[in-house]
C-alpha cells in the first residue's frame, strides 16, 4: 500500500487542529492521505481514550480519510526510543508516503516536542536498509519520504509557506468539532482546559483568517520547512497584493 501523505500527531485531534484544512484539501484533489496518532490521549483532562477513539474515527470520516491508525505509545511518555522509532518506521515503510506532516520542534506541550523528535528520527532511519523491520506481510523495504513539513500548534513560528484552505475550512472545523469531549460544553462537569475555554474555537477561526490574510485568501494554514521549498513557476504564487 502506497500513499501520498502521512500526517502524524501526538494525540487524537492534534492533526485536525493544526492541518485539517490542508488534509481535506489534499483528499479533495485526489491524493491518498493517512493519519497516525502516536498515543490514545489517555492522560487528557477531558474524555476517555474510548471516547477519543470514536471521535477520531468520526473526524477521519469527515476529512475523507480511509486510513487512521494509533501506535498506542503511552501518553505523556513519547520517547525517541529504539522501540518507538521502529514502530513509526514500520508504518512509514508499509504506507510508503512521499511526504510527512509532523509537529513543530518548539511547542508548549512536551509530548508535541518529543513527537517531533520521534518523527524526525524515524523519517531518517526509515531509509536505512540495515535497520530491519517487518509487518504481517513479511520483511519491509527501506523507504524515506522525500520531505517532511511541520505544522503549527500552540506556539507560533514564522511560516515557510502557508496553504490556502479557504475551500476546506468548514470541513476542518466540522472535523474538529467531532472531538466534542475536548471543547466547551456548558453541561460538562469536567475541569476546564485551554481547549475547552469558550473562545478556543473562535481563536482557531481567527488564526486561520490571519494566515489567510497574509497570502490574500480567506483562510490559511502555516507550515515550517527546515529545507528550502521551491516553486515551479512565479505565476503560481498565492500572495497578498500591494
For each residue, the residues with C-beta under 8 A, 3 or more apart:
1: 94 95 96
2: 32 95 96 97
3: 6 32 33 34 67 95 96 97
4: 26 31 32 33 97 98 99
5: 23 26 31 32 33 34 97 98 99 100 101
6: 3 33 34 35 36 91 92 95 97 99 100 101 145
7: 15 19 23 33 34 35 36 100 101 102
8: 15 35 36 37 38 88 100 101 102 103 115 119
9: 12 13 14 15 18 35 36 37 38 103 115
10: 14 37 38 39 78 103 109 111 112 114 115
11: 14 37 38 39 41 44 52 75 111
12: 9 37 40 41 52 53 55 56 59 70 179
13: 9 16 17 41 52 55 56 59 176 179 182
14: 9 10 11 17 18 37 103 112 153
15: 7 8 9 18 19 20 23 35 37 101 151
16: 13 19 20 23 59 63 172 175 176 178 179
17: 13 14 20 153 176 204
18: 9 14 15 103 151 152 153 221
19: 7 15 16 22 23 101 151 221 223
20: 15 16 17 23 24 59 63 168 171 172 173 175 176
21: 24 25 163 165 168 169 171 172 208 219 221
22: 19 25 26 101 163 165 168 221 223
23: 5 7 15 16 19 20 26 27 33 35 63 65 101 172
24: 20 21 27 28 63 64 165 168 171 172 175
25: 21 22 28 29 163 165 167 168
26: 4 5 22 23 29 31 33
27: 23 24 30 31 33 63 64 65
28: 24 25 64 167 168
29: 25 26
30: 27
31: 4 5 26 27
32: 2 3 4 5
33: 3 4 5 6 7 23 26 27 63 65
34: 3 5 6 7 65 66 67 68 69 95 97
35: 6 7 8 9 15 23 60 65 67 68 69
36: 6 7 8 9 68 69 70 71 88 91
37: 8 9 10 11 12 14 15 40 41 56 68 69 70 71
38: 8 9 10 11 70 71 73 78 88 115 118
39: 10 11 42 70 71 72 73 74 75 78 111
40: 12 37 49 52 53 70 72 75
41: 11 12 13 37 44 47 49 52 75
42: 39 48 49 74 75
43: 75 76
44: 11 41 47 52 75 182
45: 190 191 193
46: 181 182 188 190 191 193 195 196
47: 41 44 51 52 55 181 182 190
48: 42 51 52 181
49: 40 41 42 52 53
50: 53 54
51: 47 48 54 55 181
52: 11 12 13 40 41 44 47 48 49 55 56 179 181 182
53: 12 40 49 50 56 57 70
54: 50 51 57 58
55: 12 13 47 51 52 58 59 178 179 180 181 182
56: 12 13 37 52 53 59 60 68 70 179
57: 53 54 60 61 68
58: 54 55 61 62 178
59: 12 13 16 20 55 56 62 63 175 176 178 179
60: 35 56 57 63 65 68 175
61: 57 58 64 65
62: 58 59 171 174 175 178
63: 16 20 23 24 27 33 59 60 171 172 175
64: 24 27 28 61
65: 23 27 33 34 35 60 61 68
66: 34
67: 3 34 35 95
68: 34 35 36 37 56 57 60 65
69: 34 35 36 37 91
70: 12 36 37 38 39 40 53 56
71: 36 37 38 39 84 87 88 91
72: 39 40
73: 38 39 77 78 84 87
74: 39 42 77 78
75: 11 39 40 41 42 43 44 78 111
76: 43 111
77: 73 74
78: 10 38 39 73 74 75 84 111 114 115 118
79: 84 114 118
80: 84 85 114 117 118 121
81: 84 85
82: 85 86
83: 86 87
84: 71 73 78 79 80 81 87 88 118
85: 80 81 82 88 89 118 121 122 125
86: 82 83 89 90 131 133
87: 71 73 83 84 90 91
88: 8 36 38 71 84 85 91 92 118 119 122 126
89: 85 86 92 93 122 125 126 131 133
90: 86 87 93 94 133 134 135 140
91: 6 36 69 71 87 88 94 95
92: 6 88 89 95 96 97 100 122 123 126 143 144 145
93: 89 90 96 126 133 135 140 141 142 143
94: 1 90 91 135 137 140
95: 1 2 3 6 34 67 91 92
96: 1 2 3 92 93 143
97: 2 3 4 5 6 34 92 100 145
98: 4 5 145 146 147
99: 4 5 6 145 146 147 148 149
100: 5 6 7 8 92 97 119 123 145 147 148 149
101: 5 6 7 8 15 19 22 23 148 149 150 151 223
102: 7 8 115 116 119 120 123 148 149 150 151
103: 8 9 10 14 18 107 112 113 115 116 119 150 151 153
104: 107 112 116 150 151 152 153 155 157 224
105: 113 116 117 120 150
106: 113 155 157
107: 103 104 110 112 113 116 153 154 155
108: 112 153 154 155
109: 10 112 113 153 154
110: 107 113 114
111: 10 11 39 75 76 78 114 115
112: 10 14 103 104 107 108 109 115 116 153
113: 103 105 106 107 109 110 116 117
114: 10 78 79 80 110 111 117 118
115: 8 9 10 38 78 102 103 111 112 118 119
116: 102 103 104 105 107 112 113 119 120 150
117: 80 105 113 114 120 121
118: 38 78 79 80 84 85 88 114 115 121 122
119: 8 88 100 102 103 115 116 122 123 148
120: 102 105 116 117 123 124 148
121: 80 85 117 118 124 125
122: 85 88 89 92 118 119 125 126
123: 92 100 102 119 120 126 127 144 145 148
124: 120 121 127 128 144
125: 85 89 121 122 128 131
126: 88 89 92 93 122 123 131 142 143 144 145
127: 123 124 142 143 144
128: 124 125 131 142
129: 141 142
130:
131: 86 89 125 126 128 142
132: 139
133: 86 89 90 93 139 140
134: 90 138 139 140
135: 90 93 94 138 140
136:
137: 94
138: 134 135
139: 132 133 134
140: 90 93 94 133 134 135 143
141: 93 129
142: 93 126 127 128 129 131
143: 92 93 96 126 127 140
144: 92 123 124 126 127
145: 6 92 97 98 99 100 123 126 148
146: 98 99
147: 98 99 100 225 227
148: 99 100 101 102 119 120 123 145
149: 99 100 101 102 160 223 224 225
150: 101 102 103 104 105 116 223 224 225 226
151: 15 18 19 101 102 103 104 221 222 223
152: 18 104 155 156 157 159 221 222 223 224
153: 14 17 18 103 104 107 108 109 112
154: 107 108 109 194
155: 104 106 107 108 152
156: 152 222
157: 104 106 152 222 224
158: 224
159: 152 162 211 222 223 224
160: 149 223 224 225 229
161: 222 223 225 229
162: 159 211 212 214 215 220 221 222 223
163: 21 22 25 220 221 223
164: 167 212 215 217 219 220 238
165: 21 22 24 25 168 169 172 208 212 219 220 221
166: 169 212 217 218 219 220
167: 25 28 164
168: 20 21 22 24 25 28 165 171 172
169: 21 165 166 172 173 208 218 219
170: 173 174
171: 20 21 24 62 63 168 174 175
172: 16 20 21 23 24 63 165 168 169 175 176 208
173: 20 169 170 176 177 201 204 205
174: 62 170 171 177 178
175: 16 20 24 59 60 62 63 171 172 178
176: 13 16 17 20 59 172 173 179 183 201 204
177: 173 174 180 183 201
178: 16 55 58 59 62 174 175
179: 12 13 16 52 55 56 59 176 182 183
180: 55 177 183 185
181: 46 47 48 51 52 55
182: 13 44 46 47 52 55 179 193 195 196
183: 176 177 179 180 195 196 200 201
184: 196 197 198 200 201
185: 180 188 196
186:
187:
188: 46 185 196
189:
190: 45 46 47 196
191: 45 46
192: 196 197
193: 45 46 182 196 197
194: 154 197 200
195: 46 182 183 200
196: 46 182 183 184 185 188 190 192 193 200
197: 184 192 193 194 200
198: 184
199: 202 203
200: 183 184 194 195 196 197 203 204
201: 173 176 177 183 184 204 205
202: 199 205 206
203: 199 200 206 207
204: 17 173 176 200 201 207 208
205: 173 201 202 208 209
206: 202 203 209 210
207: 203 204 210 211
208: 21 165 169 172 204 205 211 212 219 220 221
209: 205 206 212 213 218 219
210: 206 207 213 214 220
211: 159 162 207 208 214 215 219 220 221 222
212: 162 164 165 166 208 209 215 216 217 218 219 220
213: 209 210 216 217 220 240
214: 162 210 211 220 240
215: 162 164 211 212 220 238 239 240
216: 212 213 238 239 240 241
217: 164 166 212 213 220 238
218: 166 169 209 212
219: 21 164 165 166 169 208 209 211 212
220: 162 163 164 165 166 208 210 211 212 213 214 215 217
221: 18 19 21 22 151 152 162 163 165 208 211
222: 151 152 156 157 159 161 162 211
223: 19 22 101 149 150 151 152 159 160 161 162 163
224: 104 149 150 152 157 158 159 160
225: 147 149 150 160 161 228 229
226: 150
227: 147
228: 225
229: 160 161 225
230:
231: 234 236 237
232: 236
233: 236
234: 231 237
235:
236: 231 232 233
237: 231 234
238: 164 215 216 217
239: 215 216
240: 213 214 215 216
241: 216
242:
